[in-house]
Amino acid sequence: MSKFCVNCGKPLAKDTKYCINCGQSIIGDLSQKLDSKKEKLVKFKKETKYLLTSSQRSIFLQKILPTILTGSII
C-alpha cells in the first residue's frame, strides 16, 4: 500500500519522514490532524447550546415545523 502526502498528494516512499515535493513532515502528521479535528468538534459541541437530540429533532420536523409553515402561508 503506497502512502501519499496529505499536503500535496504526491506519492511517498515507504519509510520517508518528509515529502520530497513540498517538504511536509509525514510522521505523526495524520494523527496530529485527527487530534486537531477532534478538539475542534469538542469545542463546537461545548459552544453550541441548541443541539437537538434525535427525539427532539423528530418532534420538531413532524409537528412544530409544519405548524410554523402553515401559519406563515395563512
Contacts in CASP RR format, 6 or more apart in sequence:
PFRMAT RR
TARGET T0000
AUTHOR 0000-0000-0000
METHOD contacts of the structure
MODEL  1
MSKFCVNCGKPLAKDTKYCINCGQSIIGDLSQKLDSKKEKLVKFKKETKY
LLTSSQRSIFLQKILPTILTGSII
2 11 0 8 1.000
2 12 0 8 1.000
3 11 0 8 1.000
3 12 0 8 1.000
3 14 0 8 1.000
3 16 0 8 1.000
3 26 0 8 1.000
4 10 0 8 1.000
4 11 0 8 1.000
4 12 0 8 1.000
5 11 0 8 1.000
5 12 0 8 1.000
5 19 0 8 1.000
5 21 0 8 1.000
5 22 0 8 1.000
5 24 0 8 1.000
5 26 0 8 1.000
6 24 0 8 1.000
6 29 0 8 1.000
6 30 0 8 1.000
6 33 0 8 1.000
7 19 0 8 1.000
7 22 0 8 1.000
7 23 0 8 1.000
7 24 0 8 1.000
8 19 0 8 1.000
8 21 0 8 1.000
8 22 0 8 1.000
8 24 0 8 1.000
10 19 0 8 1.000
10 20 0 8 1.000
10 21 0 8 1.000
10 22 0 8 1.000
12 19 0 8 1.000
12 26 0 8 1.000
13 20 0 8 1.000
16 26 0 8 1.000
17 25 0 8 1.000
17 26 0 8 1.000
17 27 0 8 1.000
18 24 0 8 1.000
18 25 0 8 1.000
18 26 0 8 1.000
19 26 0 8 1.000
45 51 0 8 1.000
52 60 0 8 1.000
END
